[in-house]
Amino acid sequence: MRAAMAEALVGDDVFGDDPTVRHLEAKTAQLLGKEASLFLPSGTMANQVAIRVHTRPGDEVLLHEGCHVYRFEQGGMAALHGVQAVPLPGDAGRVPITRFAECLRPDDPHYPRSRLVVLENSHNLSGGTVLDAAYSAEVRKFATENGLAVHLDGARLANAAVALGVSLSDLAASADSVSLCLSKGLGAPIGTMLSGSAEFVRQARRVRKLLGGGMRQVGVLAAAGLLAIAEGVARLGEDHARARRCAASFRGVPGVRVADPVTNMVLVHTDPDLVKPCAEHLAKHGVLALPFGVGRLRFVIHRDVGDLDVERAARALSDFFSSRPGSERSP
């Protein structure tokens, strides 16, 4: 990947003449079944660009209460675009269609306009759970009937597709726009693709420039992205299998409860007071886990994690909890 980056042909992407970026955008559009794609530096910027294109100040966005664009993007919808979020409950990132319908605003000058539904697949805060194509089609039908657009935060869409045994285009078909991170499980150092119709991408390119995402000889990064989509998707099943083995090895540890992984994330539930010291203990033993809400640690399996790393994580987790008073009790 570093060799490909060093040898990449480059141009000025702000003017649309970087050949490696153009190649990556065409490949990604084809992969996702869309007319066009745009290269951006981050998933957050891709989501915010999409929201800007789909909405106007004063509009409302319907989404799951744990959605990344609501929880982890610094209130960008409001701060950047004057758009209001309507966070809704749902199991594993899935908001019931009836809940979306209940929150639709009538056509009345007293109310903001409901203009966009945002989905996230796989769902980060739920531990990498997935939304199948049938559910997404239901959301599409609801949105079309009510004049809303649909944006899919597909940062980990490749993980969802592999877990479901379907193509990325199957999962993207119901969305007007979709983002796909080239980093995360696919292994590139940076970059997110934003895909949709040719007109959507034309508008998105303008917004990318407004938000400071216009870059020059960025083919050095696009070259890594080309390798990520060419080779990274095919090996994600290895990460998922390793996540299942990781979860199984954690289940014998006293004082923890482990959720069944769907993709490449393992969530460990424990006493909230133990989350931070546990993460610190793990880090001292070369294992990085993220405190992830109240009483949870998140472990993510990726291409640089092997079987020996999983064994080391299990030993370090066991050492921490086995040394605690009352370690024979589970949370």
C-alpha positions in Angstrom: 0.0 0.0 0.0 2.8 2.4 0.8 4.5 1.5 -2.4 1.3 2.2 -4.4 1.0 5.6 -2.6 4.6 6.5 -3.5 4.1 5.6 -7.2 0.7 7.1 -7.6 -0.1 9.4 -10.6 -1.4 12.7 -9.3 -3.0 15.9 -10.4 -5.0 18.6 -8.8 -8.2 17.1 -7.4 -9.8 20.5 -6.7 -9.9 20.9 -10.5 -10.9 17.3 -10.9 -7.8 16.2 -12.8 -6.1 13.8 -10.4 -6.3 10.5 -12.4 -5.9 8.3 -9.3 -8.7 10.0 -7.5 -10.9 9.8 -10.6 -10.2 6.1 -10.9 -11.1 5.5 -7.2 -14.3 7.5 -7.6 -15.4 5.5 -10.6 -14.6 2.2 -8.9 -16.5 3.1 -5.8 -19.5 4.3 -7.6 -19.6 1.0 -9.4 -19.1 -1.0 -6.2 -22.0 0.9 -4.5 -24.3 0.9 -7.6 -24.4 4.7 -7.8 -23.8 7.2 -10.7 -20.9 9.0 -9.1 -18.6 9.2 -6.1 -16.5 11.9 -4.3 -13.3 11.4 -2.3 -13.3 13.1 1.2 -10.8 13.1 4.0 -13.2 11.7 6.7 -16.5 10.0 7.4 -17.7 12.9 9.5 -17.1 15.3 6.6 -18.9 12.9 4.2 -21.9 12.7 6.4 -22.0 16.5 6.9 -21.6 17.2 3.2 -24.6 14.8 2.5 -26.8 16.5 5.1 -25.9 19.9 3.7 -26.9 18.8 0.2 -30.2 17.2 1.2 -31.5 19.9 3.6 -32.0 23.6 4.2 -31.8 25.6 7.4 -34.7 24.8 9.7 -35.3 21.3 8.3 -35.4 18.2 10.5 -33.5 14.9 10.2 -35.0 11.7 11.5 -32.4 9.2 12.8 -31.6 6.6 15.5 -30.7 8.1 18.9 -27.3 6.4 18.8 -26.5 7.3 15.2 -22.9 8.6 14.6 -24.0 11.8 13.0 -26.0 12.6 16.1 -23.7 11.4 18.8 -20.2 11.8 17.5 -20.0 14.7 15.1 -20.1 17.6 17.5 -23.6 18.8 16.6 -22.5 19.5 13.1 -26.1 19.4 11.8 -27.0 22.4 13.9 -23.7 24.2 14.0 -22.9 24.0 10.2 -26.3 23.7 8.5 -29.0 25.0 10.9 -30.7 21.6 10.8 -32.5 20.0 13.7 -32.1 16.3 14.7 -35.0 14.1 15.8 -33.3 11.2 17.7 -35.5 8.1 17.9 -35.2 4.8 19.9 -34.8 1.5 18.2 -33.2 -1.9 18.8 -29.7 -2.4 17.4 -29.8 0.8 15.3 -33.1 -0.1 13.7 -35.9 2.5 14.2 -39.4 1.0 13.6 -41.1 2.6 10.6 -44.0 3.5 12.8 -41.7 5.6 14.9 -40.5 7.5 11.9 -44.1 8.0 10.8 -45.2 9.3 14.2 -42.5 12.0 14.1 -43.3 13.4 10.6 -44.2 17.0 10.7 -47.5 18.1 9.0 -47.3 20.7 6.3 -47.8 23.7 8.6 -45.8 27.0 8.9 -45.5 26.4 12.6 -43.3 23.4 12.2 -39.9 22.6 10.7 -39.9 20.4 7.6 -39.1 16.8 7.8 -36.6 16.3 5.0 -34.1 13.5 5.6 -33.7 10.1 7.2 -30.2 8.9 8.2 -29.4 5.3 8.6 -26.1 3.8 9.9 -24.8 0.4 8.7 -23.1 -1.3 10.5 -24.2 0.5 13.7 -21.2 1.6 15.7 -22.9 2.3 19.1 -24.8 -1.0 19.0 -21.6 -2.9 18.6 -21.5 -3.4 14.8 -25.0 -4.6 14.3 -26.3 -4.6 10.7 -29.4 -3.4 8.8 -30.5 -5.8 6.1 -31.7 -4.7 2.6 -35.3 -5.5 3.4 -35.4 -3.0 6.3 -33.6 -0.3 4.2 -36.2 -0.9 1.5 -39.0 -0.2 4.0 -37.3 3.0 5.0 -37.0 4.0 1.3 -40.7 3.3 0.7 -41.6 5.5 3.7 -39.3 8.3 2.7 -40.5 8.3 -0.9 -44.1 8.4 0.1 -43.4 11.4 2.4 -41.0 13.4 0.3 -37.8 12.6 2.3 -34.4 11.8 1.2 -32.3 8.9 2.7 -28.6 9.1 3.6 -26.8 6.0 4.6 -23.8 6.4 6.9 -22.0 3.3 5.6 -18.7 3.9 7.3 -18.6 0.1 7.9 -21.0 -0.9 5.1 -18.5 -3.5 3.8 -18.6 -5.2 7.2 -22.4 -5.3 7.0 -22.4 -6.7 3.5 -20.0 -9.5 4.4 -21.9 -10.4 7.5 -25.2 -10.6 5.5 -23.6 -12.3 2.5 -24.8 -9.6 0.1 -23.2 -7.0 -2.1 -22.5 -3.4 -1.0 -24.8 -2.2 -3.8 -27.6 -4.3 -2.4 -27.3 -2.4 0.9 -26.8 1.0 -0.7 -29.7 0.6 -3.2 -32.3 2.2 -1.0 -30.3 5.4 -0.2 -30.0 8.6 -2.1 -26.5 9.0 -0.8 -24.1 6.7 1.0 -20.7 7.1 2.6 -18.1 4.4 2.8 -14.9 4.6 4.9 -11.7 3.4 3.2 -10.1 3.2 6.6 -11.6 1.2 9.4 -11.7 -2.5 8.4 -10.7 -1.9 4.8 -7.2 -0.8 5.9 -6.5 2.5 4.1 -4.8 5.2 6.3 -7.4 7.9 5.4 -10.4 8.7 3.3 -14.1 8.2 2.8 -16.2 8.0 -0.4 -19.5 9.7 -0.8 -21.7 8.3 -3.5 -25.1 9.1 -5.1 -26.5 10.5 -8.3 -24.3 12.6 -10.6 -26.2 15.7 -9.6 -25.9 14.9 -5.9 -22.1 14.5 -6.3 -21.9 17.7 -8.3 -23.5 19.6 -5.4 -21.4 17.6 -2.8 -18.2 18.7 -4.5 -19.2 22.3 -3.9 -20.0 21.7 -0.3 -16.7 19.8 0.2 -14.8 22.9 -0.9 -16.9 25.1 1.4 -16.0 22.8 4.4 -12.3 22.8 3.6 -12.2 19.3 2.1 -10.8 20.3 -1.3 -7.3 18.8 -1.6 -4.7 19.0 -4.3 -2.4 16.1 -5.2 -4.5 13.6 -3.2 -3.9 10.7 -5.5 -1.2 9.5 -3.0 -4.1 8.8 -0.7 -6.5 7.5 -3.3 -4.0 4.9 -4.3 -4.3 3.4 -0.8 -8.1 3.6 -1.2 -8.0 1.6 -4.5 -6.1 -1.2 -2.7 -8.5 -1.0 0.2 -11.6 -1.7 -1.9 -9.7 -4.2 -4.2 -8.4 -6.4 -1.3 -9.9 -5.2 1.9 -13.5 -6.3 1.4 -12.6 -10.0 0.7 -10.8 -10.5 3.9 -13.4 -8.9 6.3 -14.8 -12.4 7.0 -11.5 -13.2 8.8 -12.1 -10.3 11.2 -15.6 -11.4 11.9 -14.6 -14.9 12.7 -11.8 -13.6 14.9 -14.3 -11.4 16.7 -16.4 -14.4 17.5 -13.4 -16.3 18.8 -12.4 -13.2 20.9 -15.9 -13.0 22.4 -15.8 -16.7 23.2 -12.5 -16.4 25.0 -13.8 -13.4 27.0 -16.9 -15.3 28.3 -15.0 -17.3 30.9 -13.7 -14.1 32.5 -15.4 -13.4 35.9 -17.2 -10.1 36.2 -18.0 -9.5 32.5 -20.8 -10.1 30.1 -20.1 -10.3 26.4 -22.5 -9.5 23.6 -22.5 -11.8 20.6 -20.6 -10.0 17.8 -22.3 -9.6 14.4 -19.3 -8.1 12.6 -15.9 -7.1 13.9 -16.7 -5.5 17.2 -16.8 -7.1 20.6 -18.6 -5.3 23.4 -17.7 -6.2 27.0 -20.2 -5.1 29.7 -19.0 -4.7 33.3 -19.2 -2.5 36.4 -19.0 1.1 35.2 -16.4 1.9 37.8 -14.1 -0.7 36.4 -14.2 0.4 32.7 -11.5 3.0 32.9 -9.0 1.1 35.1 -9.6 -2.0 32.9 -8.8 -0.1 29.7 -5.6 1.3 31.4 -4.6 -2.2 32.5 -5.2 -3.6 29.0 -3.1 -0.8 27.4 -0.2 -1.7 29.7 -0.3 -5.1 28.1 -0.5 -3.9 24.6 -4.2 -4.2 24.1 -6.2 -1.1 23.1 -9.9 -1.1 24.1 -12.2 1.9 24.1 -14.5 2.8 27.0 -17.8 2.9 25.2 -20.6 4.3 27.2 -21.6 3.4 30.7 -20.2 0.0 31.7 -18.9 -1.0 28.3 -15.6 -1.6 26.6 -15.3 -1.9 22.8 -12.8 -4.2 21.2 -12.4 -3.9 17.4 -10.8 -6.6 15.2 -9.0 -5.4 12.1 -6.4 -6.5 9.6 -3.5 -6.0 12.0 -5.0 -8.2 14.8 -4.2 -11.8 14.7 -5.0 -14.9 16.7 -2.1 -14.3 19.1 -3.4 -10.8 19.7 -6.8 -12.2 20.6 -5.2 -14.6 23.1 -3.2 -11.8 24.7 -6.3 -9.7 25.0 -8.1 -12.6 26.8 -5.2 -13.1 29.2 -5.0 -9.4 30.0 -8.8 -9.1 30.6 -8.8 -12.3 32.7 -5.8 -11.1 34.8 -7.6 -7.8 35.5 -10.9 -9.2 36.6 -9.5 -12.3 38.4 -7.6 -10.0 40.7 -10.7 -8.1 41.8 -12.4 -8.8 45.1 -15.6 -10.8 44.5 -14.4 -11.7 41.0 -16.5 -14.8 41.0 -19.6 -12.7 40.5 -20.8 -11.6 37.1 -22.4 -8.2 36.5 
